[in-house]
C-alpha cells in the first residue's frame, strides 16, 4: 500500500510541475495526501499497541525474546539447494541408441558391434576440440585399449599437438574389436558440435566397427544426471575423411619446468601479441619474463611473474621454476634467456587453458647436445586429481629468423 501511495504522489508531483493546476488535479492531490496521513497514523497506532502489549506481558516482542524463547526462523533454502547441487553432480550413463542395421544407401548391414565411449563432463573435453582448428583442418581420432589419442603436426610444421584421454577417465569405454578404432574427421565439424557442450552434459562417441568404409562417427550430448527433462539430447553425424595419417613422437630431455596460471599466461600473451613480431620467454632465478619485441627490435614490452618456492604458494600472477630431476646439471638458466616464438602460434597454444578445469599449465625448456633450444613443451592437465583427468601436450618450435 505504501509503495502504491508513493507512486501516486510521484505522478501527481509530475503533473503539478508539468501542467496547469486544475480543480481535478488539486482534488486528487488532496485525496492522496489524506490517504498518506491516514496510513502513517495507522502505523503509529499499531506500533503503540504492540509496545503496550509487550509491557503487559501478553505478547513477546519478536525483537527482544525472553530467556528460553527463540525467534521463529524463516524456512531455509539450504536443503533445497543441496538437493539441487547433488542432482547436478550426479552422473548417470546415457541411453545408447541401437546400432543402425542399414547403410546410407538403404542396404542391410551384417552383424557388427557399436563402439561406445562416454565422458562425463562435455565442457572440459569439448573445450579442447574447439581449439584444434587453429592448428589443423582435419585429424584422426584414435581409440585404443589405452584410451583416446589425437596427435598431429600443424600446417606450419612448427607445432605438434597431442590429446590423451586415458581409458580410466571415461565413464564407459568399450574395448575396440580390432584393437583400435581410427576415424579422420573435420576439425571444424567437431568444433561446431562442441560449442554446444556444457558441464551439465555428458559427451558420447559412437562408431560402428563393422560398418562400411564411409561409416560416420556419431556424437551425442545428454544430460549428465540422466534426466531428459533437464536438457535436450543432441546427436550429430560426422562423416569420415580419407587422409593419410602422420604421427611424429618428440624425443629429448628437458632441463627446466615453469608452472604458470593459465588465465594470466593467456592474457599476457594476448597483450604482448598486439605489439610484437616476436615473443621471448626468459628464465631467471627470481622470475619468468615474457617479452614482446617489435619490428626491427625498436620497441620492447616486458611482463614478469615472480617466482615462488612451491605450487601451493602460487597466486594468480606468480609462478614456480624447477630444475627437472633428470636434467643435465651442466645446463643452467643462462641457456634460456631468450627463447623466441611466433606471437600467433604461442597464443594459439595458450588458448588451450581457457577452461576452468585447467587452472595451470607447465612449460618445459631444454637444449639438445649441440646447445640448440628444443621446442618448448607445454602441458595442460585437465581435471587434475579427478577421475576424468586428461592432458593436452603441445611442442612449439622456437622462431628462427
C-alpha positions in Angstrom: 0.0 0.0 0.0 2.8 2.4 0.9 4.5 1.8 -2.4 1.3 2.5 -4.3 0.9 5.8 -2.4 4.5 6.7 -3.3 3.9 6.1 -7.0 0.6 8.1 -6.9 2.3 11.1 -5.2 5.2 11.0 -7.7 2.7 11.1 -10.6 0.8 14.0 -9.1 4.0 15.9 -8.4 4.9 15.4 -12.1 1.6 16.6 -13.2 1.7 19.6 -10.9 5.1 20.6 -12.3 4.3 20.0 -16.0 0.7 21.0 -16.3 -1.5 23.9 -15.1 -3.1 23.1 -11.8 -6.8 22.5 -12.3 -9.6 21.6 -9.9 -9.4 17.8 -10.7 -5.7 17.6 -10.1 -6.0 19.6 -6.9 -8.6 17.2 -5.6 -6.5 14.1 -6.5 -3.6 15.6 -4.7 -5.7 16.3 -1.6 -7.1 12.8 -1.6 -3.6 11.2 -1.9 -2.4 13.3 1.0 -5.3 12.2 3.2 -4.5 8.6 2.4 -0.9 9.1 3.2 -1.7 10.7 6.5 -4.2 8.0 7.4 -1.6 5.3 6.6 1.1 7.0 8.7 -1.4 7.3 11.6 -2.3 3.6 11.3 1.3 2.6 11.5 1.9 4.8 14.6 -1.2 3.4 16.3 -0.2 -0.2 15.6 3.3 0.3 17.0 1.9 1.8 20.2 -0.5 -1.2 20.5 2.5 -3.6 20.2 4.5 -1.7 22.8 1.6 -1.8 25.3 1.0 -5.5 24.8 4.7 -6.2 25.4 4.7 -4.1 28.5 1.7 -6.0 29.8 3.3 -9.4 29.0 0.5 -10.5 26.7 2.8 -10.5 23.6 6.5 -11.5 23.3 8.5 -8.8 21.4 10.0 -10.6 18.4 13.0 -8.3 18.6 13.6 -9.0 22.3 12.7 -12.6 23.1 12.5 -13.6 26.8 15.1 -16.1 28.1 14.3 -19.6 26.9 12.3 -18.4 23.9 13.6 -18.4 20.3 12.7 -16.3 17.3 10.7 -18.0 14.7 13.1 -18.7 11.8 12.2 -18.4 8.2 12.3 -21.6 6.2 15.8 -22.3 4.9 16.5 -23.0 1.2 19.8 -24.8 2.1 18.2 -28.2 1.9 16.7 -27.4 -1.4 20.0 -26.0 -2.8 21.9 -29.0 -1.6 19.5 -31.4 -3.2 19.7 -29.4 -6.5 23.5 -29.4 -6.3 23.5 -33.2 -5.6 21.3 -33.7 -8.6 23.6 -31.6 -10.8 26.7 -33.5 -9.6 25.1 -36.9 -10.1 26.1 -38.8 -13.2 24.1 -41.4 -15.0 25.1 -43.2 -18.2 23.1 -42.0 -21.1 20.8 -44.4 -23.1 22.7 -45.6 -26.2 20.8 -45.7 -29.4 20.5 -49.1 -31.1 23.0 -49.9 -33.8 21.8 -48.9 -37.3 21.3 -52.1 -39.3 21.0 -50.2 -42.6 23.7 -48.4 -44.6 23.3 -44.9 -46.0 22.0 -46.3 -49.3 19.5 -48.5 -47.6 21.2 -51.8 -47.9 21.2 -54.1 -44.9 24.4 -54.4 -42.8 25.8 -57.6 -41.5 26.4 -58.4 -37.9 28.5 -55.9 -36.0 29.3 -54.0 -32.8 28.9 -50.4 -31.8 31.9 -48.9 -30.2 30.9 -46.5 -27.4 32.9 -44.1 -25.2 31.2 -41.8 -22.7 32.9 -38.8 -21.0 31.0 -37.2 -18.1 32.0 -33.5 -18.5 31.3 -32.4 -22.0 32.5 -28.8 -21.3 36.0 -29.8 -20.3 36.7 -32.2 -23.2 34.7 -30.1 -25.7 36.9 -27.0 -24.9 39.9 -28.8 -26.4 38.1 -29.7 -29.6 37.1 -26.1 -30.0 40.8 -25.1 -30.1 42.1 -27.7 -32.5 41.0 -26.0 -35.8 43.6 -23.3 -35.0 46.3 -25.8 -35.9 44.9 -28.3 -38.4 41.8 -28.7 -40.5 41.5 -32.5 -40.0 42.9 -35.1 -37.7 42.5 -38.7 -36.6 40.6 -39.9 -33.5 42.5 -43.0 -32.4 40.7 -45.2 -29.8 42.9 -48.0 -28.4 42.9 -50.2 -25.4 44.7 -47.3 -23.5 42.1 -44.6 -24.4 41.7 -41.8 -26.9 44.6 -40.1 -28.5 44.8 -37.3 -31.1 48.2 -36.3 -32.5 49.1 -34.2 -35.5 51.6 -31.6 -36.7 50.1 -28.2 -37.6 50.1 -26.7 -41.1 53.2 -24.6 -40.4 55.2 -27.7 -39.4 56.3 -25.9 -36.2 53.7 -27.3 -33.6 52.9 -30.8 -32.5 49.6 -31.3 -30.6 48.7 -34.3 -28.7 45.5 -35.0 -26.7 45.5 -38.0 -24.4 42.3 -39.2 -22.6 43.2 -42.5 -20.8 40.7 -45.3 -20.6 40.1 -44.8 -16.9 39.0 -41.2 -17.5 35.8 -42.4 -19.3 32.6 -43.4 -17.6 32.1 -46.1 -20.2 34.8 -47.2 -22.6 34.3 -50.2 -24.9 37.4 -52.1 -25.9 37.8 -52.0 -29.7 37.3 -55.3 -31.5 40.3 -55.0 -33.7 42.5 -53.4 -31.0 42.0 -49.8 -32.4 39.3 -47.6 -34.0 40.7 -44.7 -36.1 38.5 -42.1 -37.7 39.7 -39.0 -39.6 37.3 -36.1 -39.0 36.9 -32.4 -39.9 38.3 -30.1 -37.2 35.6 -27.5 -37.9 32.8 -30.1 -37.7 34.0 -31.2 -34.3 34.2 -27.6 -33.2 30.7 -26.8 -34.3 29.3 -29.6 -32.2 31.5 -29.0 -29.2 30.5 -25.3 -29.0 27.2 -26.8 -27.7 28.9 -28.6 -24.8 28.5 -27.5 -21.2 29.2 -29.1 -17.8 25.6 -30.4 -17.4 26.0 -32.7 -20.4 28.0 -35.9 -21.0 29.8 -36.4 -24.3 29.4 -39.8 -26.1 31.4 -41.1 -29.1 29.7 -43.9 -31.1 31.1 -45.8 -34.1 30.1 -48.9 -35.9 33.2 -51.0 -36.0 31.8 -53.4 -38.6 30.3 -50.8 -40.9 31.4 -49.7 -44.3 34.5 -47.5 -45.1 32.3 -44.4 -45.1 30.8 -45.2 -41.7 30.2 -41.8 -39.8 31.2 -41.1 -36.3 28.2 -40.2 -34.1 28.5 -37.7 -31.3 25.8 -37.3 -28.6 25.2 -34.8 -25.8 22.9 -36.0 -23.0 22.1 -34.5 -19.5 24.7 -35.9 -17.2 22.2 -36.7 -14.4 20.2 -38.9 -16.8 17.1 -36.8 -16.6 15.9 -35.9 -20.2 13.8 -33.1 -18.7 17.0 -31.2 -17.7 18.3 -30.8 -21.3 18.0 -31.9 -24.9 19.5 -34.9 -26.4 21.8 -33.7 -29.2 23.2 -36.1 -31.9 25.5 -35.2 -34.8 26.9 -37.4 -37.6 30.5 -36.6 -38.6 31.5 -38.2 -41.9 35.0 -39.7 -42.1 37.7 -38.1 -44.3 40.1 -40.1 -46.4 43.5 -38.9 -45.3 46.9 -40.4 -44.7 47.7 -40.2 -41.1 51.0 -38.8 -39.9 52.5 -39.1 -36.4 55.8 -37.8 -35.1 56.8 -38.5 -31.5 59.1 -35.9 -30.0 62.2 -37.1 -28.2 64.8 -35.5 -26.0 65.2 -34.3 -22.4 64.4 -31.0 -20.8 66.1 -29.2 -18.0 63.6 -26.7 -16.5 59.9 -26.5 -15.9 57.9 -23.3 -15.3 54.3 -23.7 -13.9 52.1 -20.7 -14.6 48.4 -19.8 -14.1 46.7 -20.4 -17.5 44.4 -17.3 -17.4 47.3 -14.9 -16.6 49.6 -16.6 -19.2 47.0 -16.3 -22.0 46.1 -12.7 -21.0 49.7 -11.6 -21.0 50.5 -13.3 -24.4 47.5 -11.6 -26.0 48.6 -8.2 -24.7 52.2 -8.8 -25.9 51.0 -10.0 -29.3 49.4 -6.7 -30.0 52.8 -5.0 -30.1 55.1 -7.8 -31.3 56.6 -9.6 -34.2 58.3 -11.9 -31.7 57.6 -13.0 -28.1 60.5 -14.0 -26.0 60.2 -16.2 -22.9 63.1 -15.8 -20.4 64.1 -17.7 -17.2 65.9 -16.3 -14.2 66.4 -17.4 -10.6 63.7 -15.0 -9.3 61.2 -14.6 -12.1 59.7 -15.6 -15.5 59.8 -12.9 -18.1 57.5 -12.6 -21.2 58.7 -10.0 -23.6 57.3 -8.6 -26.9 59.8 -7.5 -29.4 58.6 -5.1 -32.1 59.6 -4.7 -35.7 63.4 -4.1 -36.1 63.7 -4.6 -32.3 62.8 -1.0 -31.8 60.1 -1.5 -29.1 60.1 -3.8 -26.2 57.3 -4.5 -23.7 58.0 -6.8 -20.8 55.8 -8.6 -18.3 57.1 -10.7 -15.5 55.8 -13.3 -13.0 57.7 -13.5 -9.7 58.9 -16.9 -8.7 57.5 -18.6 -5.5 59.0 -21.7 -3.8 56.1 -24.1 -4.1 53.0 -24.6 -6.2 50.9 -24.4 -3.0 52.1 -20.8 -2.7 51.1 -19.8 -6.3 48.7 -17.0 -6.8 47.1 -15.6 -9.9 50.2 -13.8 -11.0 53.1 -15.9 -9.7 54.9 -19.0 -11.0 57.3 -21.8 -9.9 60.5 -22.6 -11.7 62.1 -26.0 -11.1 65.1 -27.9 -12.4 63.9 -31.3 -13.6 65.2 -34.3 -11.7 66.9 -36.0 -14.7 68.3 -32.7 -16.1 71.9 -32.4 -17.3 73.5 -30.4 -14.4 75.8 -28.6 -16.8 72.9 -26.8 -18.3 71.8 -23.7 -16.3 69.2 -20.9 -16.7 71.6 -18.8 -18.8 70.7 -21.0 -21.7 67.1 -19.8 -21.6 67.5 -16.0 -21.5 65.9 -15.5 -24.9 63.6 -18.3 -26.3 61.8 -16.6 -29.1 58.4 -17.7 -30.6 55.8 -16.6 -33.1 53.1 -14.4 -31.3 50.3 -16.0 -33.3 51.4 -19.6 -32.6 52.1 -19.1 -28.9 48.7 -17.5 -28.4 47.0 -20.5 -30.1 48.9 -22.8 -27.7 48.0 -20.7 -24.6 44.3 -20.9 -25.6 44.1 -24.5 -24.5 44.0 -23.1 -21.0 40.7 -21.2 -21.3 38.6 -23.8 -19.4 38.4 -23.6 -15.7 39.2 -27.3 -15.2 42.7 -26.5 -16.3 43.9 -23.7 -14.0 47.7 -24.1 -14.5 50.0 -25.2 -17.3 53.6 -26.3 -17.2 56.2 -25.1 -19.8 59.4 -27.2 -20.2 62.6 -25.7 -21.6 65.6 -27.7 -22.8 68.6 -27.7 -25.0 70.0 -30.6 -27.1 73.5 -31.9 -27.2 74.6 -29.2 -29.5 73.3 -26.4 -27.3 70.3 -25.6 -29.5 67.0 -24.7 -27.9 64.5 -27.6 -28.1 60.8 -26.9 -28.9 59.0 -25.7 -25.8 56.9 -28.5 -24.3 53.6 -27.0 -22.8 51.4 -29.4 -20.8 47.8 -28.6 -19.9 46.4 -31.0 -17.2 42.6 -31.0 -17.2 40.7 -32.0 -14.1 43.9 -32.8 -12.3 43.3 -35.1 -9.3 39.8 -36.1 -10.6 38.6 -39.4 -12.1 38.2 -37.6 -15.5 41.8 -36.4 -15.7 43.3 -36.0 -19.2 46.2 -33.9 -20.7 47.0 -31.8 -23.8 50.7 -31.7 -24.7 52.0 -29.2 -27.2 55.5 -28.8 -28.6 56.2 -25.4 -30.1 59.4 -24.9 -32.1 61.3 -21.7 -31.4 61.3 -18.9 -34.0 64.2 -18.9 -36.5 64.8 -15.5 -38.1 
